[in-house]
Amino acid sequence: MVISEQAGQALYKACYKNGPHKGRLLKNPPKDPIARAAWYGAQSVCNPYKLSISALLFMPDNEREIYREVEKLFDDMKAAGWRPEGLDCDRHTLERLGAW
């Protein structure tokens, strides 16, 4: 699946850029509202326990579009056999310890 330029940039802002977690999702949602929507979309597949129900309920329409686009991307990745759950640092650690 191909995502829009805006969704791609938002998803890039929702990830670590350097360090040991480079390429993984940030531990907490970013401050930028569009990047936060992409982060929520990715976390809905990677680690749904980090989602805020109130943030999803009151999300503006433009952010909701980004959320749905990124969520669909990650769902398609999962359906294709990829393991996007490893992009969340906390879930990766819990799976490695056998707690998930």
Salt bridges, closest charged atoms under 4 A:
ASP32 OD2 - LYS13 NZ 3.68
ASP76 OD2 - LYS72 NZ 3.49
GLU85 OE2 - LYS78 NZ 3.06
ASP88 OD1 - LYS50 NZ 3.00
ASP90 OD1 - LYS27 NZ 3.27
ASP90 OD2 - LYS50 NZ 2.82
GLU95 OE1 - ARG83 NH2 2.92
GLU95 OE2 - ARG91 NE 3.11
